[in-house]
Amino acid sequence: MQTVVVVLPIFALIFAGWFARRVGALGPNATQELNRFVVYLALPALLFDIVANAEWHEIWQPGFVAAFGLGIAGIFIATVIVRLTGRRHLVDATIDALNAAYANTGFIGFPLLLAVLGPSALAPTMVATIMTACVLFAVAMIIVEIGLQGERPSLRMAKKVGMALARNPLLVAPVLGAVVMASGVDIPGPAQRFLDLLGDAASPCALVALGLFLAQQRPSAEPVMKSALLLGTLKLVGQPVLTWFAATQLFNLTPHLASTATLLAALPTGTGPFMVAEFYRREAGITSAAILVTTIASLVTITIILTMMR
């Protein structure tokens, strides 16, 4: 029931977007414009806020970082390889890999782990959020930009990729946040309130945009659902299993930290991959289906994991 209570608002927001599009309250361009708001304003504010207000003693958990990071990296790399062998473009294969490795630590992770494991799980959840929303996002963006150039590696390509990344708000924001964190400067009250208001809009608006996209008429979804099920299996089964193995067998984490890492890895796909797909004008059908499938299926898989943890 704790999982249902946490996940239910996500379905409500997706349905709100779907319903608004179906009744004509929002037009055909609403998905793109709302997603641009998230990418250029709300999400950069959230990423900056997360990193700028982090504490070094919270972030410095080498064993947890290694175990959770191995789960992310293993699934991400494996998915890219599998999708490339299936003749997917590098850009699309990278977005698919995000679907398989990008856990919804922000919208679901914090309330769920607070309810299940208590306040002691909040610091590792913050670390997992930074690794997912900042580090994984940055790596994926770099690969996407390389794939978009369609050139052999060269200084010219490196310059073009570098310029594109330097203009990307989803990369610039956490870098600036890291500068603020390292400086030790406190963010003024009005500026912090501005970041809170803008950042809090990121996840709800992204979910409404997802609902808007799902309301659009599209071709047959059979290949889409097949891919979504593959990515969902990697996300909900492959990533937690790999993370649990790394936490318990390779890095010997305490039972509490190992449980935290495993539960965070088992969370469904967040909205980040959908925003990337829309931002770069790639087909977002697989991504939207993966988010929906993993969110629904996680009600079962997370319950099973919680039962095993107890």
C-alpha positions as CSV (number, residue, x, y, z in Angstrom):
1,M,0.0,0.0,0.0
2,Q,2.9,2.4,0.6
3,T,4.1,1.8,-2.9
4,V,0.6,2.4,-4.3
5,V,0.2,5.6,-2.3
6,V,3.5,6.9,-3.7
7,V,2.9,5.9,-7.3
8,L,-0.8,6.9,-7.5
9,P,-0.1,10.7,-8.0
10,I,2.2,9.8,-10.9
11,F,-0.7,8.1,-12.7
12,A,-3.0,11.0,-11.8
13,L,-0.6,13.5,-13.4
14,I,-0.2,11.4,-16.6
15,F,-4.0,11.0,-16.8
16,A,-4.4,14.8,-16.3
17,G,-2.3,15.5,-19.4
18,W,-4.0,12.7,-21.4
19,F,-7.4,14.0,-20.5
20,A,-6.5,17.7,-21.2
21,R,-5.4,16.7,-24.7
22,R,-8.4,14.5,-25.4
23,V,-10.9,17.2,-24.5
24,G,-9.0,19.8,-26.4
25,A,-8.0,21.9,-23.4
26,L,-4.4,21.8,-24.6
27,G,-3.5,21.8,-28.3
28,P,-1.2,19.7,-30.4
29,N,1.9,21.8,-29.6
30,A,1.4,21.6,-25.8
31,T,3.7,18.5,-25.5
32,Q,6.6,20.2,-27.1
33,E,6.2,23.6,-25.4
34,L,5.7,22.1,-21.9
35,N,8.7,19.9,-22.4
36,R,10.8,22.9,-23.4
37,F,9.7,24.6,-20.2
38,V,10.9,21.6,-18.2
39,V,14.2,21.3,-20.1
40,Y,15.2,25.0,-20.2
41,L,13.8,26.2,-16.9
42,A,12.3,23.8,-14.4
43,L,14.8,20.8,-14.6
44,P,17.9,23.0,-14.7
45,A,16.7,24.8,-11.6
46,L,16.1,21.4,-9.9
47,L,19.5,20.0,-10.8
48,F,21.3,23.2,-9.7
49,D,19.4,23.1,-6.4
50,I,20.2,19.5,-5.7
51,V,23.9,19.8,-6.3
52,A,24.4,23.3,-4.8
53,N,22.7,22.3,-1.5
54,A,24.4,18.9,-1.2
55,E,27.0,18.3,1.5
56,W,30.3,16.5,0.9
57,H,29.9,14.2,3.9
58,E,26.5,13.1,2.4
59,I,27.9,12.5,-1.0
60,W,31.1,10.8,0.1
61,Q,29.9,7.2,0.4
62,P,32.4,5.3,-1.8
63,G,30.9,1.8,-1.4
64,F,27.3,2.9,-2.1
65,V,28.4,5.0,-5.0
66,A,30.4,2.1,-6.5
67,A,27.6,-0.4,-6.0
68,F,24.8,1.8,-7.3
69,G,27.0,3.1,-10.1
70,L,28.0,-0.4,-11.2
71,G,24.3,-1.2,-11.5
72,I,23.7,1.9,-13.7
73,A,26.7,1.5,-15.8
74,G,26.2,-2.3,-16.4
75,I,22.6,-1.9,-17.6
76,F,23.3,1.2,-19.6
77,I,26.3,-0.3,-21.5
78,A,24.5,-3.6,-22.0
79,T,21.4,-1.9,-23.4
80,V,23.4,0.3,-25.8
81,I,25.2,-2.8,-27.2
82,V,22.0,-4.8,-27.5
83,R,20.1,-2.0,-29.3
84,L,23.1,-1.2,-31.6
85,T,23.2,-4.9,-32.7
86,G,19.5,-4.5,-33.5
87,R,20.5,-1.7,-36.0
88,R,19.2,1.1,-33.8
89,H,20.9,4.5,-34.3
90,L,23.4,5.5,-31.6
91,V,21.1,8.3,-30.4
92,D,18.1,6.1,-30.1
93,A,20.1,3.3,-28.5
94,T,21.4,5.8,-25.9
95,I,17.8,7.0,-25.1
96,D,16.8,3.3,-24.8
97,A,19.7,2.8,-22.4
98,L,18.5,5.7,-20.3
99,N,15.1,4.0,-20.1
100,A,16.7,0.9,-18.7
101,A,19.0,2.7,-16.2
102,Y,17.3,5.9,-15.2
103,A,15.6,5.3,-11.9
104,N,12.8,7.7,-10.7
105,T,14.7,8.5,-7.5
106,G,13.3,12.0,-7.1
107,F,9.6,11.6,-7.5
108,I,9.3,8.1,-6.1
109,G,12.6,7.4,-4.3
110,F,12.4,10.0,-1.6
111,P,8.9,9.4,-0.3
112,L,9.1,5.6,-0.7
113,L,12.4,5.1,1.0
114,L,11.4,7.5,3.8
115,A,8.3,5.5,4.4
116,V,10.1,2.1,4.2
117,L,13.6,2.6,5.6
118,G,13.3,5.9,7.5
119,P,15.3,9.1,7.5
120,S,18.6,7.3,7.4
121,A,17.9,6.4,3.7
122,L,17.6,10.1,2.6
123,A,21.3,10.8,2.2
124,P,21.9,7.7,0.0
125,T,18.8,8.7,-2.0
126,M,20.3,12.1,-2.5
127,V,23.5,10.5,-3.8
128,A,21.5,8.2,-6.1
129,T,19.6,11.2,-7.4
130,I,22.8,13.1,-8.2
131,M,24.3,10.0,-9.9
132,T,21.1,9.5,-12.0
133,A,19.9,13.0,-12.8
134,C,23.4,14.5,-13.2
135,V,26.1,12.0,-14.0
136,L,24.1,9.5,-16.0
137,F,22.3,12.4,-17.8
138,A,25.6,14.0,-18.7
139,V,27.1,10.8,-20.1
140,A,24.0,10.1,-22.1
141,M,24.0,13.7,-23.5
142,I,27.6,13.4,-24.6
143,I,26.9,10.2,-26.4
144,V,23.7,11.6,-28.0
145,E,25.6,14.7,-29.3
146,I,28.3,12.5,-30.7
147,G,25.7,10.4,-32.4
148,L,24.0,13.5,-33.9
149,Q,27.2,14.7,-35.6
150,G,27.4,11.6,-37.8
151,E,31.1,12.1,-38.3
152,R,34.3,10.2,-37.6
153,P,36.1,11.2,-34.4
154,S,38.1,14.3,-35.1
155,L,39.0,17.6,-33.5
156,R,36.3,19.3,-35.5
157,M,33.7,16.8,-34.2
158,A,35.0,17.2,-30.7
159,K,34.7,21.0,-31.0
160,K,31.1,20.8,-32.3
161,V,30.1,18.4,-29.5
162,G,31.8,20.6,-26.9
163,M,29.9,23.6,-28.1
164,A,26.6,21.8,-28.1
165,L,27.2,20.5,-24.6
166,A,28.2,24.0,-23.4
167,R,24.8,25.3,-24.5
168,N,22.8,22.4,-22.9
169,P,21.1,23.7,-19.8
170,L,20.8,20.1,-18.4
171,L,24.6,20.0,-18.2
172,V,25.4,23.6,-17.4
173,A,23.1,23.7,-14.4
174,P,24.6,20.9,-12.3
175,V,28.1,22.1,-13.1
176,L,27.3,25.6,-11.8
177,G,25.7,23.9,-8.8
178,A,28.9,22.0,-8.1
179,V,30.8,25.3,-8.2
180,V,28.5,26.8,-5.6
181,M,28.8,23.7,-3.4
182,A,32.6,23.7,-3.6
183,S,32.7,27.4,-2.8
184,G,30.7,26.9,0.4
185,V,28.6,30.0,-0.4
186,D,25.0,29.9,0.9
187,I,22.3,30.7,-1.6
188,P,20.3,33.8,-0.6
189,G,16.8,33.2,0.7
190,P,14.9,34.8,-2.3
191,A,17.1,32.9,-4.8
192,Q,16.5,29.6,-2.9
193,R,12.8,30.2,-2.9
194,F,12.9,30.9,-6.7
195,L,14.8,27.6,-7.3
196,D,12.3,25.7,-5.1
197,L,9.3,27.0,-6.9
198,L,10.8,26.4,-10.4
199,G,12.4,23.1,-9.5
200,D,9.2,21.7,-7.9
201,A,7.4,22.1,-11.3
202,A,9.9,19.8,-13.2
203,S,8.4,16.4,-12.4
204,P,4.7,17.3,-12.5
205,C,5.1,19.2,-15.8
206,A,7.1,16.3,-17.3
207,L,4.4,13.8,-16.3
208,V,1.7,16.0,-17.7
209,A,3.7,16.3,-21.0
210,L,4.0,12.5,-21.0
211,G,0.2,12.2,-20.7
212,L,-0.2,14.7,-23.6
213,F,2.1,12.6,-25.8
214,L,0.2,9.4,-24.9
215,A,-3.1,11.0,-26.0
216,Q,-1.8,11.6,-29.6
217,Q,-2.7,9.2,-32.3
218,R,0.2,7.0,-33.3
219,P,0.8,3.9,-35.5
220,S,0.5,0.3,-34.3
221,A,2.2,0.0,-30.9
222,E,3.2,-3.7,-31.2
223,P,7.0,-3.1,-31.8
224,V,6.9,-0.3,-29.3
225,M,5.5,-2.5,-26.5
226,K,8.0,-5.3,-27.4
227,S,10.9,-2.8,-26.9
228,A,9.2,-1.3,-23.8
229,L,8.9,-4.8,-22.2
230,L,12.6,-5.5,-22.9
231,L,13.7,-2.2,-21.4
232,G,11.3,-2.6,-18.5
233,T,12.7,-6.1,-17.7
234,L,16.3,-4.7,-17.7
235,K,15.1,-1.8,-15.4
236,L,13.0,-3.6,-12.9
237,V,14.9,-6.9,-12.8
238,G,18.4,-6.5,-14.3
239,Q,19.4,-3.3,-12.5
240,P,18.3,-4.3,-8.9
241,V,19.9,-7.8,-9.3
242,L,23.2,-6.3,-10.5
243,T,23.1,-3.6,-7.8
244,W,22.3,-6.2,-5.1
245,F,25.2,-8.4,-6.2
246,A,27.6,-5.5,-6.3
247,A,26.5,-4.2,-2.9
248,T,26.6,-7.6,-1.1
249,Q,29.3,-9.6,-2.9
250,L,31.7,-7.0,-4.2
251,F,31.7,-4.0,-1.8
252,N,30.2,-5.7,1.3
253,L,27.9,-2.9,2.2
254,T,25.9,-3.0,5.5
255,P,22.5,-4.6,5.1
256,H,20.8,-1.2,5.4
257,L,22.9,0.4,2.6
258,A,22.6,-2.7,0.4
259,S,18.8,-2.7,0.8
260,T,18.8,1.1,0.0
261,A,20.9,0.7,-3.1
262,T,18.8,-2.3,-4.3
263,L,15.5,-0.6,-3.7
264,L,16.6,2.6,-5.5
265,A,17.8,0.5,-8.5
266,A,14.4,-1.2,-8.6
267,L,12.5,2.1,-9.0
268,P,10.7,2.5,-12.4
269,T,12.0,4.7,-15.2
270,G,11.8,8.4,-14.6
271,T,10.7,11.1,-17.0
272,G,14.3,12.1,-17.9
273,P,14.5,9.9,-21.0
274,F,11.2,11.2,-22.3
275,M,12.4,14.8,-22.0
276,V,15.6,13.9,-23.9
277,A,13.7,12.1,-26.7
278,E,11.3,15.1,-27.1
279,F,14.2,17.6,-26.8
280,Y,16.2,16.0,-29.6
281,R,13.0,15.3,-31.7
282,R,13.4,11.5,-31.6
283,E,10.5,9.1,-31.6
284,A,9.3,9.0,-28.0
285,G,6.8,6.1,-28.3
286,I,9.2,3.5,-26.8
287,T,10.2,5.9,-24.0
288,S,6.7,6.8,-23.0
289,A,5.7,3.1,-23.1
290,A,8.7,2.2,-21.0
291,I,7.9,4.8,-18.4
292,L,4.3,3.6,-18.2
293,V,5.1,-0.1,-18.2
294,T,7.8,0.1,-15.5
295,T,5.7,2.4,-13.3
296,I,2.8,-0.1,-13.4
297,A,4.9,-3.2,-13.1
298,S,6.9,-1.7,-10.2
299,L,3.9,-2.0,-8.0
300,V,4.5,-5.8,-8.1
301,T,8.4,-5.9,-8.3
302,I,9.0,-3.4,-5.5
303,T,6.5,-5.2,-3.3
304,I,8.4,-8.5,-3.9
305,I,11.7,-6.8,-3.1
306,L,10.3,-5.3,0.1
307,T,9.0,-8.7,1.1
308,M,12.4,-10.3,0.5
309,M,14.1,-7.5,2.4
310,R,12.0,-8.1,5.5
